[in-house]
Amino acid sequence: MAKAARRERKVKVIVIHKHKGKLIRAVVLPPGSSTGRHRESKSYYLHSLTGGTLHVEVYRKVRGKEQKTVEVRKLKRLEGYQRNVGRGVEINLKNKSRSYHVITKG
């Protein structure tokens, strides 16, 4: 019996507003997807349009060794939170739920 082909679940980033060099982006996370490990240059504000649980993996160097922490955020629909980032910190957002997450970032 042939195995069903696994569809790649990609994160989509859509610019929903642009004004004087400032962007507001919508990030669409399908079930089972992740943004991939990336560095954020400054603090930002996330607003959840759908609600649900989001796993945030944070990677930082402590005394020359890499340290990973996982934060589980329970996002309420239409509520947001501020994410403060430090220098040299990388993050990875994971959607481990069965539903889509749509968050705005600005």
Number of C-alpha atoms within 10 A of each C-alpha: 3 4 5 6 6 6 6 9 12 14 16 13 16 12 13 11 11 10 7 5 5 9 13 14 18 21 19 19 24 21 17 15 19 19 17 13 13 13 16 15 12 10 11 13 13 19 20 20 18 15 20 19 16 19 17 17 17 19 19 17 13 8 7 7 8 9 11 12 11 13 11 13 13 11 20 14 14 13 13 17 12 11 10 10 16 12 11 11 14 19 20 16 20 21 20 17 15 10 15 17 23 20 23 20 19 14
